[in-house]
Amino acid sequence: MSSNVTLTAATRQNLLSLQDTAALTATTQNRLSTGLKVSSALDNPVNFFTSQALSQRSGDLGNLLDGISNGIQSIQAANQGITSIQKLVDQAKSVANQALSTQITTTGTASTAYSAPATATTLNLFVNGVATTAAISDTGTIDDTISSLNKAVGAGSFTKSTDGTKIVMNASADVEFGSSADQVALGFKGGTDSSGVTYDTSTAATQSSDLTVSGVTARASLATQYNSLLTQIDQLAGDSSYNGTNLINGKSDNNNLTINFNPKGNSNLTVTATDATSNGLGLEAITGKSDSSTKVGQGQFLLNADINTTLNKLTAASGQLRTEASTFGSNLSVVQNRQDFSKNLINVLDTGSSNLTAADLNQEAANSQALSTRQSLGISALSLANTAQQGILQLLR
C-alpha cells in the first residue's frame, strides 16, 4: 500500500514557487552579509579567478611600496648629507680666504748702525722657507747693501732709518737668516729669539730679537681649523645613511641602491653611490709641506700659492657636490613619481577586482524586500489552493 502524500497540481505549483523564493532569499541574504555577489568559483569562475589575479597583483605592488618608501628616504638622507657637506666646504673656503688675507710680515730696525764688512761676504737668507743669498761688498754703502737685499727678498723689503745709519726691514714675508753672523752683519742682534718662527725645519735658520714676524702663526692656526673641517666632512658623509644604506660614503657597487617597481624586478632604478668624503672631493689636509715644492717647512698655509691651490680645489668640490645633488634630486623625482603611479595602479586593480565580485547592496536590499513580499504572497496562494480540501474536511466533521 502506497504511503505517498498526494498534492493537487495547484498546491504543488505553489510549493515549488515558495521553494524558489526561499532559495533566492538565501542567496540575497548571503550577498548582504558578505558584500559579494561572487564569493567562490562556483558562483562565477571567470569573474572569481580574474578578481583573484587582480588582487594578487595589487598585493605584490603594495609589498613593493615599502621598498620604494625606504629608497626615497635613503636618497633624501644622502641629499641632506650633501647639503650639510656643502656648508662645511663653504666654511673651509672662508677659512682659506681668511688665511690668504692674513698678511705675513717681518718688521724691525737694526740695533746698531750699519757698517760695511771687512771683506766682501754673502748673506744667507730664507724667504718663506726658500733659501736665497745677498752679496755684500766691503766697499759698498748702506744704500748698496739695501739694494742687494731687496733684490734677494723683494722690492721695498729693506729701507734705512730716518738718520740714514740703520737698516730697517718691512718685508711681506717670513724672512729668516741662515746664521747669527748674517744678522750681525746687517746690525741686527744675533741669536734666536723665542718669539721668532722658523718654518724651514730642514735648516738652522735663525731670527733676530730685533725682528717681529706676524701672520705665520695665524695662518698655521687657520690650517688646523681647515683640517678639522675636513674631518667633519668625513664624519658627516659616514653618518648620512638610512636603514644601513649610505649613498655618499664611497663609490662601490655594494653601496648602490636598486629600487624595484614591479614584482618581476625588470622595472627598477639603480641609484649610483658617490664619494662625498674629503678624499672623494679631492680635498687634502694641510701639512707642513708645500703643495708647490713639496719642501718641508713651507706648508701650513705659509705660501699664497698653496692657499690659492686649496681654494681651487674647494671650488671644484662645490661644483661636484652641486652635480651630485642634482643627480640625487632627479632620481628622487623618478622614485616619487613611480610611488604615486604604484599607489594609483593599486587603486585601479582593487577597484577592478571589486567590480567583478562585489554585490550592489542597494539592489540586494531591494531584492530582499521583494522576496519577502513574494514569500508572503506564495504562502497565501498555497493556502487558497488547499481551500477545497479543507471543505471536504468540514463535511467529514
C-alpha positions in Angstrom: 0.0 0.0 0.0 1.4 3.4 -1.0 2.2 6.0 1.7 2.9 8.9 -0.6 1.0 12.1 0.0 -0.9 13.3 -3.0 -0.9 17.0 -3.7 -3.1 18.8 -6.1 -1.4 20.5 -9.1 -2.2 23.9 -7.7 -0.7 23.1 -4.4 2.4 21.6 -5.9 2.9 24.6 -8.1 2.6 27.0 -5.2 5.0 24.9 -3.2 7.6 25.0 -5.9 7.2 28.7 -6.1 7.8 29.0 -2.4 10.9 26.8 -2.6 12.4 29.0 -5.4 11.6 32.1 -3.3 13.4 30.6 -0.3 16.5 29.8 -2.4 16.6 33.3 -3.8 16.1 34.8 -0.3 19.1 32.7 0.9 21.3 33.9 -2.0 20.3 37.6 -1.3 20.9 37.3 2.4 24.4 35.8 1.7 25.2 38.7 -0.6 24.1 41.2 2.0 26.1 39.6 4.8 29.3 39.1 2.7 29.0 42.1 0.3 30.0 39.7 -2.5 28.0 38.5 -5.4 30.8 36.1 -6.4 32.3 34.5 -3.2 33.6 31.3 -4.8 34.5 29.8 -8.2 31.0 28.1 -8.2 29.3 31.5 -8.4 31.2 32.7 -11.5 34.5 31.0 -12.4 35.7 33.7 -14.8 35.0 36.7 -12.5 36.3 34.8 -9.4 39.7 33.9 -10.9 40.1 37.2 -12.7 39.4 39.1 -9.4 41.9 36.8 -7.6 44.6 37.7 -10.2 43.9 41.4 -9.9 44.0 41.3 -6.1 47.3 39.3 -6.1 49.0 41.8 -8.4 47.7 44.6 -6.2 49.1 42.9 -3.1 52.5 42.4 -4.8 52.7 46.1 -5.7 51.7 47.0 -2.2 54.6 45.0 -0.8 57.0 46.9 -3.1 55.7 50.2 -1.8 57.7 49.7 1.4 60.9 49.2 -0.6 60.1 52.3 -2.7 59.5 54.3 0.5 62.8 53.2 2.0 64.5 54.1 -1.2 63.1 57.6 -1.1 64.3 58.1 2.5 67.8 56.8 1.6 68.0 59.3 -1.3 66.8 62.1 1.0 69.3 61.2 3.6 72.1 61.4 1.0 70.8 64.7 -0.3 70.7 66.1 3.2 74.3 64.9 3.8 75.4 66.7 0.6 73.6 69.9 1.6 75.4 69.9 5.0 78.8 69.0 3.5 78.3 71.9 1.1 78.1 74.2 4.1 81.3 72.7 5.5 83.1 73.2 2.2 81.9 76.8 2.1 83.2 77.2 5.7 86.5 75.7 4.7 86.7 78.1 1.7 86.1 81.0 4.2 89.0 79.8 6.3 91.3 79.6 3.3 90.3 83.1 2.2 90.9 84.3 5.7 94.4 82.8 5.6 95.0 84.4 2.2 94.0 87.8 3.6 96.3 87.4 6.6 99.4 89.3 5.7 102.8 87.8 6.7 105.3 90.4 7.6 108.8 90.6 9.1 109.5 94.0 10.6 112.1 95.6 12.8 115.0 98.1 12.9 118.7 97.1 13.4 120.1 97.8 16.9 123.3 99.2 15.6 124.3 101.3 12.7 125.4 99.6 9.5 129.0 99.3 8.6 130.5 97.6 5.6 132.2 94.2 6.3 136.0 94.0 6.3 135.8 91.7 3.3 133.0 91.1 0.7 130.6 88.5 2.0 127.5 86.6 1.0 124.5 86.6 3.4 122.3 83.5 3.6 118.5 84.3 3.9 115.3 82.3 3.9 112.2 83.9 2.5 109.1 81.9 3.4 111.4 78.9 3.7 113.1 79.4 0.4 116.9 79.9 0.5 118.4 83.0 -1.1 121.6 85.0 -0.9 122.6 88.6 -0.9 126.1 89.8 -1.8 127.5 92.5 0.5 130.5 94.5 -0.7 133.3 95.6 1.6 133.3 99.0 -0.1 129.6 99.5 -0.6 127.4 102.0 1.2 124.3 101.2 3.2 122.2 102.0 0.1 124.2 99.4 -1.9 123.6 96.8 0.8 119.8 97.7 0.9 119.6 97.4 -2.9 121.3 93.9 -2.8 118.9 92.8 0.0 115.8 94.0 -1.9 116.9 92.0 -5.0 117.1 88.9 -2.8 114.0 89.4 -0.7 111.7 91.7 -2.7 111.5 95.3 -3.6 110.8 97.6 -0.7 111.6 94.9 1.9 114.6 96.9 3.3 115.0 100.6 3.8 117.1 102.8 6.1 116.3 104.6 9.2 115.5 108.4 9.2 119.0 109.2 10.3 120.3 107.0 7.4 122.5 104.8 9.6 120.5 101.7 10.4 118.8 99.1 8.2 115.0 98.8 8.6 113.2 95.6 7.5 109.5 95.8 6.4 109.1 92.6 4.3 105.8 91.0 3.2 107.2 87.5 4.0 108.7 85.4 6.8 112.4 86.4 6.4 114.9 84.4 8.4 118.7 84.3 8.5 121.0 81.5 7.8 123.1 82.2 10.9 123.6 84.6 13.8 126.6 86.2 11.9 124.3 87.1 9.0 122.1 89.1 11.3 125.0 90.9 13.0 126.5 91.8 9.6 123.4 94.0 9.0 123.4 95.5 12.5 120.6 93.2 13.9 121.1 91.4 17.2 122.5 87.9 16.8 121.0 84.7 18.2 117.5 83.2 18.1 114.6 84.9 19.8 111.9 82.5 21.2 109.1 84.6 19.6 110.7 84.0 16.1 109.0 81.3 14.0 111.3 79.2 11.8 109.4 77.3 9.1 112.2 75.7 7.3 112.9 72.9 9.7 115.5 71.3 7.4 118.0 74.2 8.1 119.4 76.0 11.0 117.6 79.3 10.3 117.5 81.9 13.0 115.5 85.0 13.8 116.9 88.1 15.5 115.1 89.5 18.5 115.1 92.9 16.7 112.6 91.5 14.2 109.0 90.6 14.6 107.2 88.1 12.4 103.4 88.3 12.2 100.8 86.3 10.3 102.7 83.0 10.3 101.2 81.6 13.5 97.7 82.9 12.5 97.9 81.1 9.1 99.1 77.9 10.8 96.1 78.1 13.2 93.8 78.5 10.2 95.4 75.5 8.6 94.5 73.5 11.7 90.9 74.7 11.5 90.8 73.7 7.8 91.9 70.2 8.7 89.3 70.0 11.4 86.6 70.8 8.8 87.8 68.0 6.5 87.4 65.6 9.4 83.9 66.9 10.0 83.2 66.3 6.2 84.3 62.7 6.5 82.3 62.1 9.6 79.1 63.7 8.1 79.4 61.6 5.0 79.7 58.5 7.1 76.6 59.4 9.1 74.4 60.1 6.1 72.8 56.7 6.0 69.3 55.3 6.2 68.5 51.8 7.2 72.1 50.7 6.5 72.2 52.4 3.1 74.8 55.2 2.6 74.9 56.7 -0.9 77.7 59.3 -0.3 80.3 57.5 1.7 82.2 55.9 -1.2 81.8 54.7 -4.8 81.2 51.0 -4.7 78.7 48.6 -6.3 77.9 47.4 -2.8 76.8 50.9 -1.9 74.5 51.4 -4.9 70.7 51.3 -4.2 68.4 49.4 -6.5 64.7 50.1 -6.2 62.3 47.6 -7.8 59.0 48.9 -9.2 57.4 45.6 -10.2 57.4 42.1 -8.8 59.4 40.7 -11.7 62.3 43.1 -11.0 62.7 44.1 -14.6 61.4 47.6 -13.9 63.7 49.3 -11.5 66.1 52.2 -10.8 69.7 51.9 -9.6 70.9 54.9 -7.7 74.7 55.0 -8.0 76.6 55.8 -4.8 79.1 58.6 -4.8 82.0 59.7 -2.6 81.4 62.9 -0.8 84.2 62.4 1.7 87.1 64.8 1.7 89.1 62.3 -0.4 86.3 61.9 -2.8 86.0 65.7 -3.2 89.8 66.0 -3.9 90.5 67.8 -0.7 93.7 67.2 1.3 94.7 68.1 4.8 97.2 71.0 5.1 100.5 69.7 6.3 104.0 71.2 6.9 104.9 70.5 3.3 104.2 72.9 0.4 102.0 71.7 -2.4 104.0 73.5 -5.0 107.5 72.5 -4.0 106.9 69.6 -1.6 109.5 71.2 0.7 109.1 70.6 4.4 108.6 73.9 6.3 106.6 75.7 3.5 103.2 74.3 4.4 100.6 75.3 6.9 99.2 78.0 4.6 102.6 79.8 4.6 102.6 80.3 0.8 99.8 82.2 -1.0 100.2 79.8 -4.0 99.3 76.9 -1.8 96.3 78.7 -0.4 95.1 79.5 -4.0 95.5 75.9 -5.0 93.4 74.9 -2.0 90.7 77.4 -2.9 90.7 76.0 -6.5 90.1 72.5 -5.0 87.3 73.8 -2.8 85.6 75.4 -5.8 85.9 72.1 -7.7 84.4 70.3 -4.7 81.5 72.7 -4.6 80.8 72.0 -8.2 81.0 68.3 -7.7 78.6 68.5 -4.8 76.1 70.5 -6.8 76.2 68.0 -9.6 75.7 65.1 -7.2 72.8 66.9 -5.5 71.2 67.4 -8.9 71.6 63.7 -9.8 70.0 62.6 -6.5 67.2 65.1 -7.0 66.5 63.7 -10.4 66.5 60.1 -9.0 64.2 61.2 -6.2 61.7 62.7 -8.6 61.6 59.5 -10.6 61.1 57.3 -7.5 58.4 59.6 -6.1 56.6 59.5 -9.5 56.7 55.7 -9.5 55.5 55.6 -5.9 52.4 57.7 -6.9 51.9 55.6 -10.0 52.0 52.4 -7.9 49.5 53.7 -5.4 47.1 54.7 -8.2 47.6 51.4 -10.0 46.8 49.5 -6.8 43.6 51.5 -6.5 42.7 50.6 -10.1 43.4 46.9 -9.5 41.4 46.8 -6.3 38.5 48.7 -7.9 38.5 46.3 -10.9 38.6 43.3 -8.6 35.8 44.6 -6.5 33.7 45.3 -9.6 33.9 41.7 -10.6 32.9 40.2 -7.2 31.2 42.9 -5.1 27.4 42.9 -4.7 25.3 46.0 -5.2 24.0 46.3 -1.6 21.2 48.7 -2.6 19.9 46.3 -5.2 20.2 43.3 -2.9 18.3 45.1 -0.1 15.5 45.9 -2.6 15.6 42.2 -3.7 15.3 41.1 -0.1 12.2 43.2 0.4 10.6 42.0 -2.9 11.4 38.4 -2.0 9.8 38.8 1.5 6.6 40.1 -0.2 6.7 37.3 -2.7 7.1 34.7 0.0 4.0 36.1 1.8 2.0 36.0 -1.4 3.1 32.5 -2.1 2.0 31.3 1.4 -1.4 33.0 0.7 -1.7 31.3 -2.7 -0.8 27.9 -1.2 -3.5 28.4 1.5 -6.1 29.2 -1.2 -5.0 26.1 -3.2 -5.8 24.0 -0.1 -9.3 25.5 0.5 -11.1 22.7 -1.4 -9.6 20.0 0.7 -10.4 22.0 3.9 -14.1 22.0 2.7 -14.1 18.1 2.4 -12.7 18.1 6.0 -15.6 20.1 7.2 -18.1 17.6 5.6 -16.3 14.7 7.4 -16.8 16.5 10.7 
